[in-house]
Amino acid sequence: SLFFDAFWCSYKDNPLEGHNVIIASFCPQVFGLYVVKLCICLALVGGVQYVDESGTCVRGDCHLLLVGDPVSLPYTY
């Protein structure tokens, strides 16, 4: 699409900056937690494709396990 091409054309010199813009725009009310947001985006976009009995290409299930509360990491109990 034109928007996709224009977006990546504006970040052709630094594609990681464009990558960071996409991750930052995903769930913007969650501040920080960049790695968690990256993992969720990859789980939503990724997946293994398979062909079912009728010959239709189907996206496989996505699985994501988030363990722990990042807020409690600095504390020791």
N, C-alpha and C positions, 0 to 999 in steps of 0.2 A: 504494500500500500504506500501511498505518498507520505503519510505521516511517519511510518516506519523508516522509509528511506531518508526522509528529511532529518529525523532524529539521529540516526547513526551517521549521517553525513556531517552533522554538526559536531560529532565526537570522533571523527575519523582519525584525528591526531592522538587522541587519548581515549581509547575505548573503555578503559577501566573506569573513567569518570562517568561515562554514560551508564555503565553497569551500576555504579553507586547511586546514580539518580533514580534508576528503576527500583533498586532495593529500598531507597529512602522513601519513595512514593508509595510503596506497599505498606499498608496499615500505618499511616503517618502518626496516628495518636499514640503508638507505642514508640517512645523515644529510646534511642539506643538499641541494644540487643540486635546489632547488625547481623551477627552470625546466625541467630535464631531466625530472623526474617529471611536471610539468604536460604537457609535450609527449608523453610516453608515454601518459598517460591520455587525452589528446585523440585520439591516433592510435588507441587501442583502442576508444574510444567512438564516434568520428566515422566518417566514410566516406561514400561516394556510393552511393546505392541505385539499382539498375537492375532492369529486368524482363527475365527470360530468355525463351527461345522458348516455354516452357510457360505463361507468364503469372505465374510465381512471382517475388515481390519478393526480390531477393538483395542483400546488402550487398557493396559493392565491396571490393577489396583495400586494405589500409592499408599505407602506406609511411612509413618513418622512417629517416633517416640521421643517426647521431650520429658526429661527427668529432672526433678529438682526445681527449686525456686531461686532464680538468679539474685534476688534481693537478699537472700539469707547467706550468700557466699562469704561475705567478709566476717561473719560472726562465727565464733566457736562455742560450742555448747558443752 
